[in-house]
Amino acid sequence: MIEIQQFNVTRDYEEVCRWWDAHKWPRIPLDFLPDEGRGGRILFASGKPVIAVWIYKTNSRLGWMEWMVSNPDAPREIRKIAPDLLIEDAIKYAKELEIGVIFTSI
């Protein structure tokens, strides 16, 4: 079962930091994340966290999607489809925030 939830700092931040470490990426400080991390979305498969992303709302209708990171220990099959599912959810979330355009960089 796949479920996408709002990022929960207490529950999720240390886990996501472990993912950044495993990918040899720098940890993103909590105060760099929108709303102290609460602007994030995280996908769970069978109750296990798989991938996370953050949506920044600006003071215009432009939003920013950044810091997508996946759990390197998640099964490969779910990691292949998870980004598309999370991006689809992020678009819905952005609409709720009245964001008209999402910008991202890779």
N, C-alpha and C positions, 0 to 999 in steps of 0.2 A: 504494500500500500504506500502510495506517495502522498505526502502532505507538505504544504509550504506554510511557514509561520513567520511572524515578525521575529526578528533577531532578538533574543533575550540575553542581555549583557551577562547576567549572573550565570545563566545556564551555558551560553555558547561561546563567550569571548575566549576563554582559555583553550577550548577545543580548536577554534579557528586559528589561534596563535600557533598551535601545534602544527596545523596544516601549512601555514606560512613557513615555519621552520623546516618542515619536511621538503618543501619545494625550494628551499634556500632563498626565500624572499624575505625582505625585512618585515618585521611585525608592524602593522599599522597601529599607531597609538590610539587608544580609545577616544581621546579628544580630537582626533583627526576625522573620526567617523561621524556622519550626520546624527544629530540628536544623541550624542554619546553612545552610538551604536544602535539605538532604537530605530534608525531609519533603514535598517537592514532587513533582508529577507533570507530565509534559510530553508532549504529543501531537505526533508527527511524521507528515507525509504525504509519501510519496515521498522520505523522508530529510531533509525540511526541517521545522524547528520551526514549529508553528502556534499552540499555545495552552498555557498553564501555569496550575496552581493549587496551593495549599498546604493540607495538612491538619495541624492542630494537635491533638495528643493531650493532654488534660488529665489530672489525677490522679483523674478520675472516669470514667464511661463516656460523658461528653459530649465531643464533638470539635468543632472549628471548621474550616470551609472558607473560605478567603479569598484575596484578591489575584489572582483570575482575570484574566488579560490575554492578548490575542491579538496575533499578528504582523500588523500592518496591511498588510504586503506579500504575505501569503498569498492565494491565490485565494479569491474571494468564496464560491464553491460549497463549499469545504472549511470556511471560517470559519462558514458557516451551520450545519453539522452537528457541528462540532468540540466546542462546549460540551456538548452532550448526551452525546457519547461520553466526554468527559473526566470529566463528573460521574458517569456510570455506572462508570467505572474508579475514581474517588475513593471511591465507596461500597464497592466491593470491597476497596480498600486499607484503608479505615476498619474494615471487618469483620476484616481480618487484624490490625489493631492493637487489636481488641476494643473498638472504639468502638460504643456502642449508638445514639447519636443525633448527627447532625451539625447544627450551627447555622451559619448564614451570614447576612450582611446585604448588601443591595445599595443 
